[in-house]
Amino acid sequence: MIGRRLTYEYPHFTVVCPQTGYTFNVRTLNVLEVGQLKGSMVVPARTPALINKIIWGAIEEKPEEIKALDEFKKSITLRDREALLYGIYYSTFGDEEEFKVNCNTCDNEQPIKVSLSDIFSINAYPGSESMKKSYQVAKITGDADIDTEIEKAIAAKNAPPKGMPKEIAKLEHSIDEPDEDDGITIGKKPSGVNFVEDEEPVPPKPKKTTVVSGNSILEKRLDITLPISKVHAIIKQPTLWDEERAMNAISFAQKKQTELINEIMVIERFEQYRIGDKVPTIIIDNREDILFEYEKLPPRDKLEIFKRFQDEFGQYGIDLKTKYICAKCGTSNELEVDLAVQFFRVLARY
């Protein structure tokens, strides 16, 4: 009958987000969505927002607490998005892919064909409530092996604070508090640059790193005393919302600094203390000001930020890695697929 619309059966893929533990069911992309993503490659600053919107549109089933796009962006991390992209990639473009690779020893180029599902691995953040619940259900049904990291996270949540009777502990919600000497204040923070007039800030003595964490990776903060400048960097795992806000907060003249903008997303704020003070003298939490101060950091301070970020946050996610043997010299090499790069490389074919 003329005027009626076709109905479509789309391939689906179930994704468990490695950092927040949320589970989604995603479908393949359609021709319109592929075309929109290809168009975004011309304007890189627009790409993250469009990817987020298209991923949201491709979700068929989602957690009950995530009802709208803004909630989705605030609830999902950048590493979680990689997992969602993998599910969409797999359902849209298939499992088999061929890569041209170069040997690290003799530089010989050769093609190798891989199955993405065979080289896929996931390292999940053990502290998320969703991950712990899924693990406990899987244990009961016999579908999960013992995971020591998740077992520790469950035990830590259930343990009462030191010195508190178990009966009282049941009535109180416990959070990790910073040590008295750590000098980090948790709560409402002033915005912009805050300082005491007519006084020069004095870098404090080196202090230990403070981890302030909740049950979710989104609540976790790491207070690092940078080794050279002695400035404190408070870092976190950024969300999709943080990424879009960072892009929008930077002036047009700074848009060319996209790489730097991406780097500072892990920094929630900088703080500086005077000797003996437990409250910071200066707080930098405006995106443009953070970028300005970040560019002035000694290089070893920058390395410390990203080393600690990788240790505490970045290790949790998905990986696509495999080994292959060079056909010319016999050397064993490793292929690591950057999913975002691969995703857009394949888009260009369509």
Helices and strands as residue ranges (DSSP letters): E 12-16, E 23-27, H 31-40, G 44-46, H 47-58, E 59-61, H 69-75, H 78-93, E 96-102, E 109-115, H 116-119, E 120-123, H 129-141, H 148-158, H 166-169, E 193-194, E 210-212, E 221-225, E 232-235, H 240-249, G 252-257, H 258-263, G 264-266, E 267-272, E 282-284, H 287-295, H 299-309, I 310-314, E 317-325, E 332-336, H 339-347
